[in-house]
């Protein structure tokens, strides 16, 4: 529309105290007054149409800002993507822990049979180093999950507080508060589960060191209880992390009024 108006230049002449069109430059061509007058009805109609379209567009944008959450949909999608990423990192950590446990058992067997000791030690240390890296990546995903959840709840509150109906506003805010409280509890348990994974990694490395001593003394009896302890803790930790995934998915799969139940 701007280019349309800029293509018209009107020269005026002061005559008997009135401003009158002297000649017109229309789309780069000079037009006489009579020629321009003959064009006016057609372009008046065009100008009216353009003005109407601009007005409707402005009203649409205004209504959209009033009736639709500015960031809610975008933040919901970001949170959904983050939940998926956290779930993948959780599965990767689980696979690496089980792989590390398997190599730990293989190391113990190799030491008892005095076969390939150096090779088995190198393998088990490498496997548990991978566990440590997976745990740290999982923790980073957890921190991102916590941040995106907070942003999502804030967006929900902002949108709710923009409602004019006080009853609806009160009901939704109460539901949001219940959902936030419940989810914050889930996040706290998730953080504890990740810390348990860290401790599991540390204990596994201690077992490897103990095996080095046991190999020198040819006595492995005291190592068995430590290994059983590690094996018994893995399933419980992964179940706690699974709860985080399930509760997170509820935030974008369920209605807000159902989340605090």
Residue pairs with C-beta under 8 A, 6 or more apart in sequence:
1 50
1 54
4 46
4 50
7 26
7 27
7 28
8 24
8 25
8 26
8 27
9 24
9 25
10 21
10 24
10 25
10 36
11 21
11 22
11 23
11 24
11 25
12 19
12 20
12 21
12 22
13 19
13 20
13 21
13 22
14 20
20 33
21 33
21 36
21 37
22 33
23 30
23 31
23 32
23 33
23 36
24 30
24 31
24 32
24 33
24 35
24 36
25 31
26 36
26 39
31 39
66 162
69 155
69 158
69 159
70 155
71 151
71 155
72 152
72 155
72 156
72 159
75 148
75 151
75 152
75 155
76 152
76 155
76 252
78 148
78 151
79 145
79 148
79 149
79 151
79 152
79 248
79 251
79 252
80 252
82 141
82 144
82 145
82 148
83 145
83 245
83 248
83 249
83 252
85 141
85 144
86 138
86 141
86 142
86 144
86 145
86 244
86 245
86 248
87 245
89 134
89 137
89 138
89 141
90 138
90 238
90 241
90 242
90 244
90 245
92 134
92 137
92 138
93 131
93 134
93 135
93 137
93 138
93 197
94 234
94 238
96 127
96 130
96 131
96 134
97 131
97 134
97 197
97 200
97 234
98 234
99 127
99 130
100 124
100 127
100 128
100 130
100 131
100 204
101 204
101 230
101 231
101 234
103 120
103 123
103 124
103 127
103 128
104 124
104 127
104 128
104 204
104 207
104 208
104 227
104 230
105 227
106 120
106 123
106 124
107 120
107 121
107 123
107 124
107 208
107 211
108 211
108 220
108 223
108 227
110 116
110 117
110 120
111 117
111 120
111 211
111 214
111 215
111 220
112 220
117 215
121 208
121 212
124 208
125 205
125 208
128 201
128 204
128 205
128 208
131 201
131 204
132 201
135 194
135 197
135 198
135 201
138 194
138 197
138 241
139 194
142 187
142 190
142 191
142 194
142 244
145 187
145 244
145 248
146 187
149 183
149 187
149 248
149 251
152 251
153 176
153 179
153 180
153 183
156 172
156 176
156 256
157 173
157 176
160 169
160 172
160 173
160 176
161 169
161 173
163 169
163 172
171 257
172 256
172 257
175 256
175 257
175 259
175 260
176 256
177 260
178 259
178 260
179 251
179 256
179 259
179 260
181 260
182 247
182 259
182 260
183 247
183 248
183 251
183 259
186 243
186 244
186 247
186 248
187 244
189 240
189 243
189 244
190 240
190 241
190 243
190 244
192 240
193 237
193 240
193 241
193 244
194 241
196 233
196 237
196 240
197 237
200 230
200 233
200 234
200 237
203 226
203 229
203 230
204 230
206 226
207 223
207 226
207 227
207 230
210 222
210 223
210 226
211 220
211 223
214 220
214 222
214 223
250 258
250 259
251 259
